[in-house]
Amino acid sequence: MDNKTPANPNNPAPLSDEEMMKLIDEILDSVQPQEAEGCLLAIANGTSPPRDIPVALTPDQASSLLLFLHRGGG
């Protein structure tokens, strides 16, 4: 996704399962799974991730990705 930002960063559209899989794949191409989860958690909490990731996410999107991973989607 090359650091693309949502069209409306204050209220982005929900991500589809397919979009979430693409984002997760892009993140995992650049960081280890344990680091990826830490990065998503930091973003979901509104703080800077400990490591740069190749996608720009809102806290809501990061939270959705974490839930997706934990329910077995990734």
Backbone as ProteinMPNN parsed JSONL, in Angstrom:
{"seq_chain_A": "MDNKTPANPNNPAPLSDEEMMKLIDEILDSVQPQEAEGCLLAIANGTSPPRDIPVALTPDQASSLLLFLHRGGG", "coords_chain_A": {"N_chain_A": [[0.806, -1.197, 0.0], [2.1, 1.145, 0.224], [2.308, 3.352, 2.143], [-0.214, 4.601, 1.875], [-2.882, 6.718, 2.715], [-6.07, 6.709, 4.38], [-9.038, 7.723, 2.574], [-10.737, 9.415, 4.026], [-9.418, 10.228, 6.813], [-10.493, 10.649, 9.374], [-12.807, 9.191, 9.548], [-12.639, 6.435, 8.349], [-13.661, 4.021, 5.883], [-14.866, 0.772, 6.785], [-12.609, -2.008, 6.703], [-12.473, -4.644, 4.343], [-12.345, -8.261, 4.618], [-10.551, -9.2, 2.712], [-9.032, -6.888, 2.153], [-7.885, -6.545, 4.658], [-6.279, -8.845, 4.811], [-4.426, -8.287, 2.77], [-3.178, -5.99, 3.827], [-2.061, -7.074, 6.166], [-0.293, -8.942, 5.037], [1.475, -7.165, 3.764], [2.536, -5.843, 5.983], [3.738, -7.989, 7.354], [5.706, -8.617, 5.553], [7.657, -6.85, 6.163], [8.197, -6.812, 8.911], [8.661, -8.963, 11.808], [6.216, -11.386, 12.975], [5.63, -11.06, 15.792], [6.551, -8.478, 16.256], [4.913, -7.112, 14.507], [2.391, -7.326, 15.677], [2.839, -5.814, 17.988], [3.294, -3.318, 16.829], [0.794, -2.806, 15.625], [-0.79, -2.75, 17.927], [0.251, -0.498, 19.244], [-0.428, 1.549, 17.406], [-3.216, 1.263, 17.455], [-3.655, 2.146, 20.016], [-3.134, 4.775, 19.716], [-0.526, 5.695, 19.664], [2.892, 6.06, 18.516], [4.223, 3.469, 16.486], [6.651, 0.983, 17.551], [8.323, 0.368, 15.521], [8.761, 1.192, 12.083], [6.16, 0.623, 9.755], [4.99, -0.504, 6.524], [2.516, 0.612, 5.845], [-0.057, 3.058, 6.283], [-2.138, 3.509, 8.973], [-5.239, 4.099, 10.653], [-6.09, 4.446, 14.159], [-8.495, 2.96, 14.581], [-8.51, 1.241, 12.354], [-6.179, -0.237, 12.842], [-6.924, -1.495, 15.205], [-9.037, -3.059, 14.243], [-7.575, -4.759, 12.564], [-6.04, -6.136, 14.465], [-8.07, -7.507, 15.867], [-8.998, -9.089, 13.781], [-6.762, -10.712, 13.284], [-6.625, -12.088, 15.728], [-8.969, -13.501, 15.762], [-8.428, -15.406, 14.004], [-8.181, -14.783, 11.342], [-5.856, -14.186, 9.974]], "CA_chain_A": [[0.0, 0.0, 0.0], [3.031, 2.256, 0.114], [1.938, 4.459, 3.021], [-1.438, 5.284, 1.471], [-3.731, 7.066, 3.837], [-7.471, 6.578, 4.041], [-9.64, 8.892, 1.919], [-11.187, 10.271, 5.115], [-8.727, 9.647, 7.966], [-11.273, 10.763, 10.597], [-13.871, 8.202, 9.532], [-12.397, 5.565, 7.192], [-14.59, 2.914, 5.666], [-14.362, -0.487, 7.342], [-11.824, -2.82, 5.786], [-12.979, -5.986, 4.057], [-11.389, -9.313, 4.99], [-9.51, -9.232, 1.682], [-8.151, -5.738, 2.381], [-7.113, -6.809, 5.875], [-5.24, -9.823, 4.476], [-3.394, -7.59, 1.996], [-2.432, -5.144, 4.754], [-1.268, -7.948, 7.039], [0.815, -9.454, 4.23], [2.454, -6.081, 3.577], [3.205, -5.609, 7.265], [4.593, -9.139, 7.663], [6.861, -8.598, 4.653], [8.676, -5.93, 6.663], [8.497, -7.043, 10.332], [8.316, -10.276, 12.343], [4.84, -11.399, 13.494], [5.543, -10.496, 17.136], [6.728, -7.036, 16.122], [3.738, -6.588, 13.809], [1.322, -7.188, 16.661], [3.194, -4.666, 18.83], [3.08, -2.106, 16.031], [-0.652, -2.605, 15.507], [-1.296, -2.371, 19.248], [0.636, 0.903, 19.491], [-1.257, 2.402, 16.55], [-4.584, 1.188, 17.983], [-3.671, 2.959, 21.234], [-2.889, 6.164, 19.36], [0.879, 6.061, 19.821], [3.756, 5.667, 17.397], [4.694, 2.079, 16.597], [8.078, 0.885, 17.865], [9.026, 0.174, 14.258], [7.985, 1.639, 10.929], [5.522, -0.388, 8.917], [4.813, 0.088, 5.193], [1.157, 1.088, 5.609], [-0.562, 4.057, 7.231], [-3.408, 3.043, 9.515], [-5.849, 4.844, 11.753], [-6.235, 3.564, 15.323], [-9.612, 2.04, 14.374], [-8.095, 0.212, 11.399], [-5.216, -1.109, 13.524], [-7.7, -2.306, 16.132], [-9.742, -4.054, 13.424], [-6.59, -5.756, 12.123], [-5.714, -6.973, 15.621], [-9.201, -8.413, 16.08], [-8.994, -10.019, 12.64], [-5.701, -11.687, 13.53], [-6.92, -12.904, 16.897], [-10.085, -14.418, 15.482], [-7.918, -16.427, 13.105], [-8.275, -14.374, 9.942], [-4.582, -13.993, 9.307]], "C_chain_A": [[0.848, 1.261, 0.0], [2.598, 3.506, 0.861], [0.736, 5.249, 2.526], [-2.25, 5.578, 2.71], [-5.184, 6.923, 3.421], [-8.011, 7.857, 3.408], [-10.131, 9.89, 2.959], [-10.58, 9.721, 6.398], [-9.512, 9.741, 9.274], [-12.371, 9.715, 10.683], [-13.692, 7.269, 8.33], [-13.447, 4.474, 7.091], [-14.008, 1.654, 6.295], [-13.618, -1.282, 6.27], [-12.487, -4.173, 5.575], [-11.927, -7.002, 4.51], [-10.239, -9.374, 3.989], [-8.526, -8.074, 1.862], [-7.287, -5.958, 3.615], [-5.996, -7.808, 5.593], [-4.1, -9.164, 3.7], [-2.538, -6.723, 2.913], [-1.531, -5.984, 5.654], [-0.077, -8.518, 6.281], [1.894, -8.396, 4.033], [3.23, -5.817, 4.863], [4.184, -6.738, 7.559], [5.777, -9.271, 6.706], [7.991, -7.733, 5.214], [9.046, -6.135, 8.132], [8.085, -8.459, 10.725], [6.897, -10.237, 12.924], [4.689, -10.781, 14.886], [5.679, -8.976, 17.106], [5.508, -6.401, 15.465], [2.597, -6.366, 14.792], [1.585, -5.992, 17.575], [2.977, -3.35, 18.109], [1.597, -1.788, 15.914], [-1.255, -2.161, 16.839], [-0.97, -0.913, 19.565], [-0.234, 1.846, 18.675], [-2.693, 2.432, 17.065], [-4.732, 2.036, 19.244], [-3.357, 4.424, 20.972], [-1.462, 6.633, 19.562], [1.67, 5.606, 18.6], [4.204, 4.222, 17.578], [6.187, 2.047, 16.887], [8.947, 0.738, 16.625], [8.147, 0.654, 13.128], [7.389, 0.439, 10.205], [5.149, 0.276, 7.594], [3.407, 0.58, 4.873], [0.786, 2.119, 6.674], [-1.949, 3.617, 7.667], [-3.932, 4.021, 10.559], [-5.902, 3.908, 12.957], [-7.376, 2.555, 15.155], [-9.239, 0.911, 13.415], [-7.12, -0.761, 12.054], [-5.937, -2.028, 14.504], [-8.455, -3.403, 15.382], [-8.793, -5.149, 12.945], [-6.201, -6.69, 13.267], [-6.833, -7.979, 15.893], [-9.252, -9.489, 15.006], [-7.945, -11.111, 12.861], [-6.052, -12.628, 14.659], [-8.115, -13.834, 16.704], [-9.682, -15.454, 14.44], [-7.985, -16.056, 11.628], [-6.947, -14.309, 9.227], [-3.682, -15.171, 9.341]], "O_chain_A": [[0.319, 2.351, -0.213], [2.527, 4.591, 0.284], [0.674, 6.46, 2.739], [-2.297, 4.775, 3.642], [-5.499, 7.007, 2.234], [-7.503, 8.946, 3.672], [-9.955, 11.096, 2.783], [-11.166, 8.833, 7.017], [-9.229, 8.985, 10.204], [-12.823, 9.384, 11.78], [-14.495, 7.301, 7.397], [-14.04, 4.063, 8.089], [-12.789, 1.486, 6.333], [-13.958, -1.231, 5.088], [-13.0, -4.774, 6.519], [-10.772, -6.651, 4.752], [-9.087, -9.576, 4.374], [-7.317, -8.266, 1.736], [-6.108, -5.606, 3.628], [-4.88, -7.637, 6.083], [-2.932, -9.458, 3.952], [-1.312, -6.716, 2.796], [-0.37, -5.638, 5.874], [1.029, -8.574, 6.818], [3.085, -8.692, 4.125], [4.44, -5.594, 4.83], [5.32, -6.491, 7.963], [6.746, -9.964, 7.015], [9.142, -7.862, 4.797], [10.105, -5.678, 8.562], [7.258, -9.08, 10.056], [6.425, -9.173, 13.322], [3.727, -10.057, 15.137], [4.995, -8.273, 17.851], [5.112, -5.29, 15.817], [1.919, -5.34, 14.746], [0.664, -5.243, 17.901], [2.525, -2.375, 18.71], [1.187, -0.639, 16.084], [-2.131, -1.296, 16.871], [-1.81, -0.183, 20.091], [-0.728, 2.842, 19.203], [-3.317, 3.492, 17.111], [-5.804, 2.579, 19.51], [-3.319, 5.227, 21.904], [-1.207, 7.836, 19.627], [1.167, 4.858, 17.762], [4.527, 3.799, 18.688], [6.913, 2.97, 16.517], [10.157, 0.956, 16.674], [6.923, 0.541, 13.198], [8.021, -0.608, 10.064], [5.004, 1.498, 7.542], [3.133, 0.933, 3.726], [1.253, 2.057, 7.811], [-2.827, 3.382, 6.838], [-3.162, 4.683, 11.255], [-5.771, 2.695, 12.795], [-7.228, 1.399, 15.554], [-9.609, -0.242, 13.636], [-7.218, -1.971, 11.85], [-5.598, -3.206, 14.619], [-8.505, -4.546, 15.836], [-9.157, -6.325, 12.921], [-6.05, -7.894, 13.064], [-6.573, -9.161, 16.121], [-9.515, -10.657, 15.294], [-8.216, -12.293, 12.648], [-5.809, -13.831, 14.567], [-8.25, -14.836, 17.406], [-10.496, -16.285, 14.037], [-7.858, -16.922, 10.762], [-6.903, -14.37, 7.998], [-2.575, -15.118, 8.805]]}, "name": "protein", "num_of_chains": 1, "seq": "MDNKTPANPNNPAPLSDEEMMKLIDEILDSVQPQEAEGCLLAIANGTSPPRDIPVALTPDQASSLLLFLHRGGG"}
